[in-house]
Amino acid sequence: MTEEKKDFDKAMSESKNELEALRTELNDLMVKFGLRTLRTYQTGKNYPLKPTEVKSLVAYEMENVIADLSQPDNIESIIKETMLEWQKRQEK
């Protein structure tokens, strides 16, 4: 196996591990969005939320967060920030 191939295989393995870590971070962040929604909604109720309410509220929040992030202006902002960060890293 050539050195180039070994480097490529190593980079791909590291990339896979990084992707898994980022998915976990994203999942944890989405849980925080869900919890924020439930806390907010619960403040207006004097009884515990029912499981069907929890499921519905969290699903609605997830849809809204994803829709918001998918808006063209938000995507453009993410692209610009990514490009700036990439440029900074290339200059190091």
C-alpha positions as CSV (number, residue, x, y, z in Angstrom):
1,M,0.0,0.0,0.0
2,T,1.4,3.4,-1.0
3,E,2.0,6.1,1.6
4,E,-0.6,8.2,-0.3
5,K,-3.2,5.5,0.1
6,K,-2.4,5.1,3.8
7,D,-2.8,8.9,4.3
8,F,-6.1,8.9,2.4
9,D,-7.4,5.9,4.4
10,K,-6.4,7.5,7.7
11,A,-8.1,10.8,6.6
12,M,-11.3,9.0,5.7
13,S,-11.3,7.1,9.0
14,E,-10.8,10.3,11.0
15,S,-13.5,12.0,8.9
16,K,-15.9,9.3,9.7
17,N,-15.2,9.6,13.4
18,E,-15.6,13.4,13.2
19,L,-18.9,13.0,11.4
20,E,-20.2,10.7,14.2
21,A,-19.1,13.2,16.9
22,L,-20.8,16.1,15.0
23,R,-24.0,14.1,14.7
24,T,-24.0,13.5,18.4
25,E,-23.4,17.2,19.1
26,L,-26.2,18.1,16.7
27,N,-28.5,15.6,18.4
28,D,-27.7,17.0,21.8
29,L,-28.4,20.5,20.6
30,M,-31.7,19.4,19.1
31,V,-32.6,17.9,22.5
32,K,-31.9,21.3,24.1
33,F,-34.3,22.9,21.7
34,G,-37.0,20.4,22.6
35,L,-36.4,20.9,26.3
36,R,-36.6,24.6,25.9
37,T,-40.0,24.2,24.2
38,L,-41.3,21.9,26.9
39,R,-40.2,24.3,29.7
40,T,-41.8,27.2,28.0
41,Y,-45.0,25.4,27.3
42,Q,-45.1,23.9,30.8
43,T,-45.0,27.3,32.5
44,G,-48.5,28.0,31.2
45,K,-49.9,24.7,32.5
46,N,-50.7,23.7,36.1
47,Y,-50.5,20.0,35.3
48,P,-47.8,17.8,33.9
49,L,-47.6,17.5,30.1
50,K,-49.1,14.4,28.7
51,P,-46.8,12.1,26.6
52,T,-48.8,12.9,23.5
53,E,-48.4,16.7,24.2
54,V,-44.6,16.2,24.7
55,K,-44.3,14.2,21.5
56,S,-46.3,16.8,19.5
57,L,-44.5,19.8,20.9
58,V,-41.1,18.4,20.3
59,A,-41.9,17.2,16.8
60,Y,-43.3,20.7,16.0
61,E,-40.2,22.4,17.4
62,M,-37.8,20.1,15.5
63,E,-39.7,20.9,12.2
64,N,-39.5,24.6,12.9
65,V,-35.8,24.6,13.8
66,I,-35.0,22.6,10.7
67,A,-37.2,24.8,8.5
68,D,-35.5,27.9,10.0
69,L,-32.0,26.7,9.3
70,S,-33.0,25.6,5.8
71,Q,-34.0,29.1,4.8
72,P,-31.9,30.5,2.0
73,D,-30.6,33.5,4.1
74,N,-29.5,31.1,6.9
75,I,-27.8,28.7,4.5
76,E,-26.0,31.7,2.9
77,S,-24.9,32.9,6.3
78,I,-23.6,29.4,7.2
79,I,-21.7,29.2,3.9
80,K,-20.1,32.6,4.4
81,E,-19.1,31.8,8.0
82,T,-17.7,28.4,6.8
83,M,-15.7,30.1,4.0
84,L,-14.2,32.6,6.4
85,E,-13.3,29.9,8.9
86,W,-11.8,27.8,6.2
87,Q,-9.7,30.8,4.9
88,K,-8.4,31.4,8.5
89,R,-7.4,27.8,8.8
90,Q,-5.6,27.8,5.5
91,E,-3.5,30.9,6.5
92,K,-2.1,29.1,9.6
